[in-house]
């Protein structure tokens, strides 16, 4: 694969991420589900339970519950996106800032996201989604106040 081919594929995945972000901001679960591989071909490790989401139906239900917990608009900001792609597989890693009102509380937090894509029938579809936050092992608390510009050790 040439550098030009890799760059073109990476741009395709980057556009998929941007389009996913638009459907997220619209709280459009149907549109969001079009970005994921069908059925058991999809899995996720997310911030909310269970420890693993397996399959599209389970993931859809998770999104419905997630959006129901937020009042009003949601916004996402991407920072530090990296995309690596070959002919059939791609990985995107990005810091994501989520801003909204969760259960009546203002929420403004950064998470770390890694999305794994496979080209299926000519389209880049996510087959694994991993979202996390750093953890303070001494207290067991999630460190949701950190930003990409402020590493854990500061």
C-alpha positions in Angstrom: 0.0 0.0 0.0 1.3 3.4 -0.9 1.4 6.4 1.4 -1.2 8.0 -0.8 -3.6 5.0 -0.5 -3.1 4.9 3.3 -3.8 8.6 3.6 -7.0 8.3 1.5 -8.2 5.4 3.7 -7.4 7.4 6.8 -9.4 10.3 5.5 -12.4 8.1 4.9 -12.3 6.8 8.5 -11.8 10.4 9.8 -15.0 11.4 7.8 -16.9 8.5 9.4 -15.8 9.7 12.8 -17.1 13.2 12.0 -20.4 11.9 10.7 -20.8 9.7 13.8 -20.2 12.9 15.9 -23.0 14.7 14.0 -25.5 11.8 14.7 -24.4 11.8 18.3 -25.1 15.5 18.7 -28.5 15.0 17.2 -29.2 12.1 19.6 -30.1 10.1 16.5 -29.7 6.5 17.6 -30.9 5.1 14.3 -28.2 7.1 12.4 -25.6 6.2 15.0 -26.3 2.5 14.6 -25.5 2.8 10.9 -21.8 3.2 11.9 -21.5 -0.1 13.7 -21.1 -3.7 12.4 -24.3 -5.7 12.6 -25.2 -8.2 15.3 -22.5 -10.0 17.3 -19.8 -8.6 15.0 -19.9 -5.6 17.3 -18.6 -5.2 20.8 -17.8 -2.3 23.2 -16.1 -1.6 26.5 -17.8 1.6 27.7 -18.0 3.8 30.8 -21.4 2.5 31.8 -22.2 -1.1 32.7 -22.2 -3.9 31.7 -18.4 -4.7 31.5 -18.9 -5.6 27.8 -21.6 -4.8 25.3 -22.0 -7.6 22.7 -24.2 -7.1 19.7 -26.1 -4.3 18.1 -29.3 -4.7 20.1 -27.5 -4.4 23.4 -25.5 -1.4 22.1 -28.7 0.3 20.8 -30.4 -0.1 24.2 -27.3 1.4 25.8 -27.5 4.5 23.6 -31.2 4.9 24.2 -30.6 4.8 28.0 -27.6 7.1 27.7 -29.5 9.8 25.8 -32.5 9.5 28.1 -30.2 10.5 31.1 -29.3 13.8 29.4 -31.5 16.9 29.3 -31.2 19.3 26.4 -28.4 19.4 23.9 -25.2 17.4 24.0 -21.9 18.5 22.4 -18.8 16.6 21.6 -15.3 17.9 20.9 -12.6 15.8 19.4 -8.9 16.4 20.2 -5.7 14.7 19.2 -7.4 12.3 16.7 -5.1 9.7 15.1 -6.3 7.4 12.4 -4.3 4.4 11.1 -5.8 2.4 8.2 -4.9 -0.4 5.8 -7.1 -2.0 3.1 -9.5 -3.7 5.5 -8.8 -2.5 9.0 -8.5 0.9 10.7 -8.1 2.3 14.2 -9.0 5.7 15.4 -8.0 7.1 18.8 -9.2 10.4 20.1 -9.8 12.4 23.2 -13.5 13.2 23.4 -15.0 16.1 25.4 -18.6 15.5 26.4 -20.7 18.5 27.6 -24.3 18.4 28.6 -26.7 18.1 31.6 -26.7 14.6 33.0 -29.5 13.9 35.5 -29.8 17.6 36.3 -26.0 18.1 36.8 -23.8 20.0 34.4 -21.3 17.5 32.9 -18.1 18.5 31.2 -15.6 15.7 30.9 -12.9 14.2 28.7 -12.8 10.5 27.8 -10.3 8.4 25.8 -11.8 6.6 22.9 -10.4 3.9 20.6 -12.6 2.8 17.6 -11.7 -0.3 15.5 -13.1 -0.4 12.0 -13.4 -3.0 9.3 -14.3 -2.4 5.7 -17.5 -4.4 5.2 -19.3 -4.2 1.8 -17.2 -1.1 0.9 -18.1 0.8 4.1 -16.0 1.4 7.2 -18.0 0.0 10.1 -17.0 0.0 13.8 -16.6 -3.5 15.2 -15.2 -2.4 18.5 -15.6 0.8 20.6 -13.6 1.3 23.7 -14.2 4.4 26.0 -12.3 5.0 29.2 -11.2 7.5 31.8 -8.0 7.4 34.0 -8.4 5.8 37.4 -6.7 6.8 40.7 -5.8 3.4 42.0 -5.3 4.7 45.6 -8.9 5.9 45.9 -10.7 3.9 43.2 -12.1 7.1 41.7 -12.4 8.0 38.1 -10.4 11.1 37.2 -13.0 12.8 35.0 -11.5 16.2 35.6 -8.4 15.6 33.5 -8.0 17.1 30.1 -5.7 16.1 27.2 -3.4 18.9 28.0 -3.1 17.9 31.7 -1.6 14.4 32.1 -2.3 12.2 35.2 1.1 13.0 36.8 0.6 16.7 37.1 
